[in-house]
Amino acid sequence: MQINIEIVADTSAFDEQPTEELRRILETVPRKVLEILMRKPGCVCDAPESADILKDTNGNNCGKLWITEVSS
């Protein structure tokens, strides 16, 4: 399994304390990974409350999270 995290730090939430904003977003990742793993295989959700979407403190989409299988 490979966990992929993409964060675009160009929203205003990153202006004053970017490391604090990044920390807050990364703290949501373990819960989101569990939600994604509990889905039926092949299911991808793009709803605004989806575990696939990372949001900043202002509620703006600032990234995504996805899991892929690694072939051995």
MOPAC internal coordinates of N, CA, C and O (Angstrom, degrees):
PM7 1SCF
backbone

  N    0.0000 0     0.00 0     0.00 0    0    0    0
  C    1.4493 1     0.00 0     0.00 0    1    0    0
  C    1.5263 1   108.29 1     0.00 0    2    1    0
  O    1.2310 1   121.22 1   -42.06 1    3    2    1
  N    1.3145 1   115.27 1   137.94 1    3    2    1
  C    1.4579 1   121.86 1   176.21 1    5    3    2
  C    1.5260 1   107.69 1  -122.34 1    6    5    3
  O    1.2310 1   120.51 1   -53.01 1    7    6    5
  N    1.3280 1   116.63 1   126.99 1    7    6    5
  C    1.4596 1   121.84 1   178.06 1    9    7    6
  C    1.5246 1   107.68 1  -101.50 1   10    9    7
  O    1.2310 1   121.04 1   -58.00 1   11   10    9
  N    1.3173 1   115.61 1   122.00 1   11   10    9
  C    1.4617 1   122.16 1  -177.17 1   13   11   10
  C    1.5182 1   109.64 1  -110.31 1   14   13   11
  O    1.2310 1   120.48 1   -49.23 1   15   14   13
  N    1.3144 1   116.69 1   130.77 1   15   14   13
  C    1.4525 1   122.47 1   178.68 1   17   15   14
  C    1.5255 1   108.02 1  -126.68 1   18   17   15
  O    1.2310 1   121.14 1   -54.27 1   19   18   17
  N    1.3162 1   115.43 1   125.73 1   19   18   17
  C    1.4640 1   120.51 1   176.67 1   21   19   18
  C    1.5252 1   107.91 1  -122.62 1   22   21   19
  O    1.2310 1   120.54 1   -56.82 1   23   22   21
  N    1.3270 1   116.58 1   123.18 1   23   22   21
  C    1.4604 1   121.24 1   179.58 1   25   23   22
  C    1.5228 1   108.23 1  -127.00 1   26   25   23
  O    1.2310 1   121.06 1   -51.45 1   27   26   25
  N    1.3169 1   115.57 1   128.55 1   27   26   25
  C    1.4558 1   122.08 1   175.52 1   29   27   26
  C    1.5231 1   106.63 1  -105.38 1   30   29   27
  O    1.2310 1   120.98 1   -66.65 1   31   30   29
  N    1.3141 1   115.73 1   113.35 1   31   30   29
  C    1.4707 1   121.17 1  -172.44 1   33   31   30
  C    1.5218 1   112.22 1   -96.40 1   34   33   31
  O    1.2310 1   120.17 1  -137.74 1   35   34   33
  N    1.3224 1   117.27 1    42.26 1   35   34   33
  C    1.4581 1   119.44 1  -179.87 1   37   35   34
  C    1.5221 1   113.49 1  -106.80 1   38   37   35
  O    1.2310 1   120.28 1  -166.25 1   39   38   37
  N    1.3327 1   117.07 1    13.75 1   39   38   37
  C    1.4628 1   119.72 1   175.84 1   41   39   38
  C    1.5255 1   109.35 1   -89.40 1   42   41   39
  O    1.2310 1   120.68 1   -16.59 1   43   42   41
  N    1.3226 1   116.30 1   163.41 1   43   42   41
  C    1.4658 1   120.59 1  -176.99 1   45   43   42
  C    1.5284 1   112.51 1   -64.52 1   46   45   43
  O    1.2310 1   119.75 1   158.71 1   47   46   45
  N    1.3198 1   118.07 1   -21.29 1   47   46   45
  C    1.4726 1   121.02 1   179.04 1   49   47   46
  C    1.5299 1   111.65 1   -62.82 1   50   49   47
  O    1.2310 1   119.88 1   157.90 1   51   50   49
  N    1.3217 1   117.83 1   -22.10 1   51   50   49
  C    1.4604 1   121.86 1  -179.49 1   53   51   50
  C    1.5263 1   112.75 1   -92.90 1   54   53   51
  O    1.2310 1   119.77 1   175.77 1   55   54   53
  N    1.3197 1   118.04 1    -4.23 1   55   54   53
  C    1.4630 1   121.21 1  -174.05 1   57   55   54
  C    1.5263 1   114.68 1   -63.60 1   58   57   55
  O    1.2310 1   119.95 1   129.64 1   59   58   57
  N    1.3292 1   117.69 1   -50.36 1   59   58   57
  C    1.4641 1   120.33 1  -172.80 1   61   59   58
  C    1.5194 1   114.05 1   -86.78 1   62   61   59
  O    1.2310 1   120.35 1   133.53 1   63   62   61
  N    1.3185 1   116.93 1   -46.47 1   63   62   61
  C    1.4669 1   120.85 1  -178.54 1   65   63   62
  C    1.5298 1   109.58 1  -133.89 1   66   65   63
  O    1.2310 1   120.38 1  -103.38 1   67   66   65
  N    1.3151 1   116.87 1    76.62 1   67   66   65
  C    1.4705 1   119.50 1  -175.01 1   69   67   66
  C    1.5277 1   114.13 1   -61.47 1   70   69   67
  O    1.2310 1   119.94 1   143.15 1   71   70   69
  N    1.3234 1   117.73 1   -36.85 1   71   70   69
  C    1.4724 1   118.42 1  -178.98 1   73   71   70
  C    1.5255 1   111.22 1   -69.98 1   74   73   71
  O    1.2310 1   119.93 1   145.23 1   75   74   73
  N    1.3121 1   117.73 1   -34.77 1   75   74   73
  C    1.4684 1   121.16 1   177.48 1   77   75   74
  C    1.5307 1   110.25 1   -67.52 1   78   77   75
  O    1.2310 1   120.43 1   138.82 1   79   78   77
  N    1.3033 1   116.79 1   -41.18 1   79   78   77
  C    1.4704 1   120.57 1   178.08 1   81   79   78
  C    1.5166 1   110.17 1   -64.93 1   82   81   79
  O    1.2310 1   120.14 1   137.42 1   83   82   81
  N    1.3172 1   117.35 1   -42.58 1   83   82   81
  C    1.4635 1   121.08 1   177.56 1   85   83   82
  C    1.5197 1   110.72 1   -62.15 1   86   85   83
  O    1.2310 1   119.89 1   136.32 1   87   86   85
  N    1.3194 1   117.81 1   -43.68 1   87   86   85
  C    1.4646 1   121.50 1   178.18 1   89   87   86
  C    1.5316 1   110.87 1   -58.87 1   90   89   87
  O    1.2310 1   120.38 1   134.99 1   91   90   89
  N    1.3134 1   116.88 1   -45.01 1   91   90   89
  C    1.4608 1   121.47 1  -178.31 1   93   91   90
  C    1.5291 1   110.36 1   -62.44 1   94   93   91
  O    1.2310 1   120.57 1   136.93 1   95   94   93
  N    1.3156 1   116.52 1   -43.07 1   95   94   93
  C    1.4664 1   120.16 1   179.77 1   97   95   94
  C    1.5277 1   110.70 1   -65.94 1   98   97   95
  O    1.2310 1   120.13 1   134.89 1   99   98   97
  N    1.3266 1   117.36 1   -45.11 1   99   98   97
  C    1.4698 1   120.47 1  -178.82 1  101   99   98
  C    1.5224 1   112.53 1   -65.24 1  102  101   99
  O    1.2310 1   119.92 1   152.77 1  103  102  101
  N    1.3189 1   117.75 1   -27.23 1  103  102  101
  C    1.4700 1   120.37 1   176.58 1  105  103  102
  C    1.5253 1   112.09 1   -66.25 1  106  105  103
  O    1.2310 1   119.62 1   159.59 1  107  106  105
  N    1.3267 1   118.32 1   -20.41 1  107  106  105
  C    1.4701 1   121.24 1   178.76 1  109  107  106
  C    1.5256 1   112.33 1   -83.09 1  110  109  107
  O    1.2310 1   120.06 1   166.53 1  111  110  109
  N    1.3321 1   117.49 1   -13.47 1  111  110  109
  C    1.4604 1   121.68 1  -172.84 1  113  111  110
  C    1.5323 1   113.58 1   -63.48 1  114  113  111
  O    1.2310 1   117.95 1   133.33 1  115  114  113
  N    1.3459 1   121.52 1   -46.67 1  115  114  113
  C    1.4663 1   118.48 1  -177.91 1  117  115  114
  C    1.5398 1   113.73 1   -57.27 1  118  117  115
  O    1.2310 1   120.27 1   138.56 1  119  118  117
  N    1.3161 1   117.10 1   -41.44 1  119  118  117
  C    1.4714 1   120.50 1   178.71 1  121  119  118
  C    1.5291 1   110.10 1   -65.32 1  122  121  119
  O    1.2310 1   120.77 1   138.17 1  123  122  121
  N    1.3234 1   116.14 1   -41.83 1  123  122  121
  C    1.4556 1   120.43 1  -179.23 1  125  123  122
  C    1.5379 1   111.28 1   -66.24 1  126  125  123
  O    1.2310 1   119.98 1   141.62 1  127  126  125
  N    1.3183 1   117.64 1   -38.38 1  127  126  125
  C    1.4621 1   120.88 1   177.51 1  129  127  126
  C    1.5262 1   109.81 1   -61.54 1  130  129  127
  O    1.2310 1   119.98 1   135.86 1  131  130  129
  N    1.3176 1   117.65 1   -44.14 1  131  130  129
  C    1.4671 1   120.55 1   177.58 1  133  131  130
  C    1.5213 1   111.41 1   -60.20 1  134  133  131
  O    1.2310 1   119.99 1   137.50 1  135  134  133
  N    1.3211 1   117.62 1   -42.50 1  135  134  133
  C    1.4697 1   121.31 1   178.50 1  137  135  134
  C    1.5261 1   110.71 1   -61.39 1  138  137  135
  O    1.2310 1   120.34 1   136.73 1  139  138  137
  N    1.3178 1   116.96 1   -43.27 1  139  138  137
  C    1.4636 1   120.49 1   179.70 1  141  139  138
  C    1.5257 1   110.46 1   -65.23 1  142  141  139
  O    1.2310 1   119.93 1   137.34 1  143  142  141
  N    1.3303 1   117.75 1   -42.66 1  143  142  141
  C    1.4651 1   121.12 1  -179.08 1  145  143  142
  C    1.5231 1   112.50 1   -66.47 1  146  145  143
  O    1.2310 1   119.81 1   156.23 1  147  146  145
  N    1.3114 1   117.97 1   -23.77 1  147  146  145
  C    1.4662 1   121.50 1  -179.65 1  149  147  146
  C    1.5297 1   112.53 1   -81.83 1  150  149  147
  O    1.2310 1   119.66 1   171.31 1  151  150  149
  N    1.3136 1   118.25 1    -8.69 1  151  150  149
  C    1.4631 1   121.65 1   178.95 1  153  151  150
  C    1.5141 1   110.94 1   -73.30 1  154  153  151
  O    1.2310 1   121.65 1   -19.78 1  155  154  153
  N    1.3207 1   114.44 1   160.22 1  155  154  153
  C    1.4531 1   119.72 1   173.42 1  157  155  154
  C    1.5195 1   108.72 1   -65.78 1  158  157  155
  O    1.2310 1   119.55 1   -32.71 1  159  158  157
  N    1.3294 1   118.46 1   147.29 1  159  158  157
  C    1.4607 1   121.28 1   179.98 1  161  159  158
  C    1.5274 1   112.10 1   -54.62 1  162  161  159
  O    1.2310 1   120.86 1   -44.13 1  163  162  161
  N    1.3197 1   115.97 1   135.87 1  163  162  161
  C    1.4538 1   121.54 1   178.09 1  165  163  162
  C    1.5165 1   115.16 1    84.17 1  166  165  163
  O    1.2310 1   119.79 1   173.12 1  167  166  165
  N    1.3160 1   118.00 1    -6.88 1  167  166  165
  C    1.4578 1   121.82 1  -178.77 1  169  167  166
  C    1.5263 1   110.07 1   -78.68 1  170  169  167
  O    1.2310 1   120.70 1   -52.87 1  171  170  169
  N    1.3217 1   116.27 1   127.13 1  171  170  169
  C    1.4590 1   122.28 1   175.10 1  173  171  170
  C    1.5097 1   106.66 1  -125.51 1  174  173  171
  O    1.2310 1   120.56 1   -48.29 1  175  174  173
  N    1.3097 1   116.53 1   131.71 1  175  174  173
  C    1.4582 1   121.01 1  -176.69 1  177  175  174
  C    1.5216 1   109.84 1  -116.50 1  178  177  175
  O    1.2310 1   120.54 1   -44.86 1  179  178  177
  N    1.3322 1   116.58 1   135.14 1  179  178  177
  C    1.4544 1   120.00 1   177.45 1  181  179  178
  C    1.5265 1   112.26 1  -120.10 1  182  181  179
  O    1.2310 1   120.49 1  -161.07 1  183  182  181
  N    1.3199 1   116.68 1    18.93 1  183  182  181
  C    1.4663 1   120.67 1   176.32 1  185  183  182
  C    1.5220 1   109.59 1   -64.74 1  186  185  183
  O    1.2310 1   119.76 1   -29.14 1  187  186  185
  N    1.3452 1   118.06 1   150.86 1  187  186  185
  C    1.4677 1   120.73 1  -176.65 1  189  187  186
  C    1.5279 1   114.75 1   -55.98 1  190  189  187
  O    1.2310 1   119.64 1   151.43 1  191  190  189
  N    1.3112 1   118.29 1   -28.57 1  191  190  189
  C    1.4592 1   121.52 1  -179.68 1  193  191  190
  C    1.5243 1   112.20 1   -93.72 1  194  193  191
  O    1.2310 1   120.42 1  -171.36 1  195  194  193
  N    1.2955 1   116.81 1     8.64 1  195  194  193
  C    1.4552 1   122.59 1  -175.07 1  197  195  194
  C    1.5215 1   113.37 1   -62.72 1  198  197  195
  O    1.2310 1   121.06 1   -32.41 1  199  198  197
  N    1.3134 1   115.59 1   147.59 1  199  198  197
  C    1.4654 1   121.53 1   176.00 1  201  199  198
  C    1.5252 1   111.56 1   -67.23 1  202  201  199
  O    1.2310 1   120.22 1   162.87 1  203  202  201
  N    1.3143 1   117.19 1   -17.13 1  203  202  201
  C    1.4689 1   121.36 1  -179.74 1  205  203  202
  C    1.5330 1   112.41 1   -73.95 1  206  205  203
  O    1.2310 1   120.45 1   161.76 1  207  206  205
  N    1.3348 1   116.75 1   -18.24 1  207  206  205
  C    1.4603 1   121.56 1  -173.14 1  209  207  206
  C    1.5242 1   110.86 1  -103.93 1  210  209  207
  O    1.2310 1   120.63 1   -47.78 1  211  210  209
  N    1.3270 1   116.41 1   132.22 1  211  210  209
  C    1.4662 1   121.98 1   175.20 1  213  211  210
  C    1.5212 1   108.14 1  -101.77 1  214  213  211
  O    1.2310 1   120.69 1   -44.50 1  215  214  213
  N    1.3241 1   116.28 1   135.50 1  215  214  213
  C    1.4616 1   121.53 1  -177.75 1  217  215  214
  C    1.5187 1   110.54 1  -121.95 1  218  217  215
  O    1.2310 1   120.86 1   -32.09 1  219  218  217
  N    1.3350 1   115.95 1   147.91 1  219  218  217
  C    1.4564 1   120.50 1   175.45 1  221  219  218
  C    1.5300 1   109.66 1   -85.49 1  222  221  219
  O    1.2310 1   120.21 1    -1.09 1  223  222  221
  N    1.3182 1   117.21 1   178.91 1  223  222  221
  C    1.4720 1   120.37 1  -177.34 1  225  223  222
  C    1.5194 1   112.60 1   -65.54 1  226  225  223
  O    1.2310 1   119.84 1   162.23 1  227  226  225
  N    1.3230 1   117.90 1   -17.77 1  227  226  225
  C    1.4604 1   121.24 1   177.35 1  229  227  226
  C    1.5256 1   112.35 1   -88.22 1  230  229  227
  O    1.2310 1   120.58 1   179.54 1  231  230  229
  N    1.3304 1   116.49 1    -0.46 1  231  230  229
  C    1.4615 1   121.12 1   179.71 1  233  231  230
  C    1.5125 1   114.49 1    85.96 1  234  233  231
  O    1.2310 1   120.39 1  -172.18 1  235  234  233
  N    1.3207 1   116.86 1     7.82 1  235  234  233
  C    1.4656 1   120.92 1   178.94 1  237  235  234
  C    1.5278 1   110.87 1   -84.78 1  238  237  235
  O    1.2310 1   120.79 1   -36.19 1  239  238  237
  N    1.3224 1   116.10 1   143.81 1  239  238  237
  C    1.4598 1   119.63 1   173.11 1  241  239  238
  C    1.5182 1   108.15 1   -65.47 1  242  241  239
  O    1.2310 1   120.77 1   -51.18 1  243  242  241
  N    1.3226 1   116.14 1   128.82 1  243  242  241
  C    1.4636 1   118.87 1   179.73 1  245  243  242
  C    1.5207 1   111.48 1  -131.26 1  246  245  243
  O    1.2310 1   120.21 1  -174.84 1  247  246  245
  N    1.3126 1   117.21 1     5.16 1  247  246  245
  C    1.4563 1   118.74 1   178.69 1  249  247  246
  C    1.4964 1   112.38 1   175.36 1  250  249  247
  O    1.2310 1   121.93 1     6.44 1  251  250  249
  N    1.3229 1   113.91 1  -173.56 1  251  250  249
  C    1.4636 1   119.69 1   179.70 1  253  251  250
  C    1.5179 1   110.01 1  -146.52 1  254  253  251
  O    1.2310 1   122.04 1   -16.93 1  255  254  253
  N    1.3134 1   113.71 1   163.07 1  255  254  253
  C    1.4520 1   122.86 1  -177.96 1  257  255  254
  C    1.5131 1   106.87 1  -135.16 1  258  257  255
  O    1.2310 1   120.27 1   -48.92 1  259  258  257
  N    1.3235 1   117.10 1   131.08 1  259  258  257
  C    1.4500 1   119.53 1   176.38 1  261  259  258
  C    1.5179 1   109.95 1  -147.93 1  262  261  259
  O    1.2310 1   121.67 1   -22.42 1  263  262  261
  N    1.3046 1   114.41 1   157.58 1  263  262  261
  C    1.4623 1   121.64 1  -177.67 1  265  263  262
  C    1.5227 1   108.26 1  -121.31 1  266  265  263
  O    1.2310 1   121.26 1   -45.99 1  267  266  265
  N    1.3158 1   115.19 1   134.01 1  267  266  265
  C    1.4612 1   120.29 1   176.87 1  269  267  266
  C    1.5235 1   108.92 1  -126.34 1  270  269  267
  O    1.2310 1   121.62 1   -26.14 1  271  270  269
  N    1.2991 1   114.51 1   153.86 1  271  270  269
  C    1.4628 1   120.04 1   176.49 1  273  271  270
  C    1.5275 1   108.21 1   -84.14 1  274  273  271
  O    1.2310 1   120.92 1   -40.61 1  275  274  273
  N    1.3058 1   115.85 1   139.39 1  275  274  273
  C    1.4577 1   121.35 1   177.80 1  277  275  274
  C    1.5121 1   107.58 1  -102.62 1  278  277  275
  O    1.2310 1   121.08 1   -56.46 1  279  278  277
  N    1.3237 1   115.54 1   123.54 1  279  278  277
  C    1.4610 1   118.20 1   178.53 1  281  279  278
  C    1.5223 1   109.48 1   -82.54 1  282  281  279
  O    1.2310 1   121.60 1   -38.13 1  283  282  281
  N    1.3236 1   114.55 1   141.87 1  283  282  281
  C    1.4647 1   118.51 1  -177.57 1  285  283  282
  C    1.5013 1   111.78 1  -104.33 1  286  285  283
  O    1.2310 1   120.10 1   180.00 1  287  286  285

